[in-house]
């Protein structure tokens, strides 16, 4: 049985918080499961690198191939 209280607690488990940097860019995204994503930007404003809480780093393919 799903009621409003159960639905509300499920929404709270999946919450996200954002830390903003300069020029209105997201610097860090915090998930309610104690995980995070950190973003690095090029001067033109494009995301070039994303670091996740497990230590994995994802780079933009255009940057890797140059």
Phi and psi in degrees as a GROMACS rama.xvg file:
@    title "Ramachandran Plot"
@    xaxis  label "Phi"
@    yaxis  label "Psi"
@TYPE xy
-107.944  122.881  UNK-2
-121.6  -178.458  UNK-3
-65.4435  -32.274  UNK-4
-68.6169  -42.0961  UNK-5
-65.4294  -42.5482  UNK-6
-63.2887  -41.3837  UNK-7
-64.7362  -41.2424  UNK-8
-68.0855  -32.7039  UNK-9
-67.238  -37.8575  UNK-10
-66.2081  -38.1112  UNK-11
-67.0283  -33.5413  UNK-12
-66.6973  -28.1342  UNK-13
-103.444  29.3251  UNK-14
-79.8254  156.151  UNK-15
-130.838  147.335  UNK-16
-128.209  146.292  UNK-17
-121.153  137.151  UNK-18
-105.2  127.387  UNK-19
-102.253  141.04  UNK-20
-104.873  -156.399  UNK-21
-72.5258  157.371  UNK-22
57.5326  33.057  UNK-23
54.5501  41.9956  UNK-24
-105.964  141.929  UNK-25
-72.2381  123.133  UNK-26
-91.1502  -42.9499  UNK-27
-146.881  139.523  UNK-28
-117.656  118.363  UNK-29
-104.87  127.952  UNK-30
-99.4333  155.871  UNK-31
-69.0198  -12.7508  UNK-32
-91.6602  24.7692  UNK-33
61.5726  29.074  UNK-34
-113.41  161.645  UNK-35
-147.647  164.885  UNK-36
-130.152  135.293  UNK-37
-117.395  137.975  UNK-38
-114.667  138.644  UNK-39
-117.698  139.889  UNK-40
-118.517  149.923  UNK-41
-79.9837  169.207  UNK-42
-61.7427  -30.5355  UNK-43
-76.4655  -9.08332  UNK-44
104.528  -0.708938  UNK-45
-85.5402  143.267  UNK-46
-70.3752  125.086  UNK-47
-109.988  -22.1525  UNK-48
-148.375  139.661  UNK-49
-127.822  125.361  UNK-50
-110.938  128.335  UNK-51
-105.695  164.505  UNK-52
-63.0356  -21.7235  UNK-53
-78.1351  -0.244462  UNK-54
94.9345  -1.55114  UNK-55
-76.6826  142.706  UNK-56
-120.954  126.654  UNK-57
-109.981  123.725  UNK-58
-108.69  152.725  UNK-59
-65.7979  133.656  UNK-60
-63.5421  -30.0317  UNK-61
-66.6215  -35.4538  UNK-62
-72.7206  -40.7746  UNK-63
-64.2267  -34.6064  UNK-64
-85.7322  -3.66066  UNK-65
